[in-house]
């Protein structure tokens, strides 16, 4: 391994040069997410049925009362390398990286994994791997209809009254970014729902940072903690002063 050692001043100069490009990438990523929020919606016309730990469920049921739904097609079934002890190694890495779901839930968003393995096998796998992700069994053509019959992928849906729409889909290396709360929200039609985002008029938005909470402390409908409002507000002001336009 070739080592390129420099002085502290040279290192900081190199870091600042790279930071310019990193900020450009961040702004480009934000712009792309804004474009996703303006994607047209495709009505889901067919009915689908899944097996869950509590019985049969429809696609609407998988929202668990929330407005947005993200479904990751994980390969765990006969014929997949590792069966019946393990799921696909790549899909398992995705599951290992999923952040605490309470943060997504606080933004009216549900994440669900879906496989063709029976529920008994899924329960056993989840217990062994210490995964708490809701995980359903595909029983019909859902995977083929939504482009995940032969390969993993992430579909996004939204409910508007009684109608369900498909709003986004990503697969292959696009799934590499999945796992963090931010990246999941960035592929949803409503986004992070913070006021700084470029979103269509009337989309739900709340003050930046203020909805954040400890994962065991979210209370539906509760006002933001006033002390956190003060702390986060001061932090954001200092950040904007230090990095205008970031």
CORSULTA-V107297 format. One line per field, one symbol per residue. ss: DSSP state (h for helix, s for strand, l for the rest). A space follows every 50 residues. Layout:
ss = ???
//
This chain:
ss = lllllllhhhhhhhhhhhhhhhhhhhhhhhhhhhhhlllllsslllllss ssllsssslhhhhllllsssssslllllllllllllllhhhhhhhhllll hhhhhlllssssssslllhhhhhhhhhhhllllssssslllhhhhlllll llssssssssllssssssssshhhhhhlllhhhhhhlllllllsllllll lllllslllllllllllllllllllhhhhhhhhhhhhhhhhhllll
//
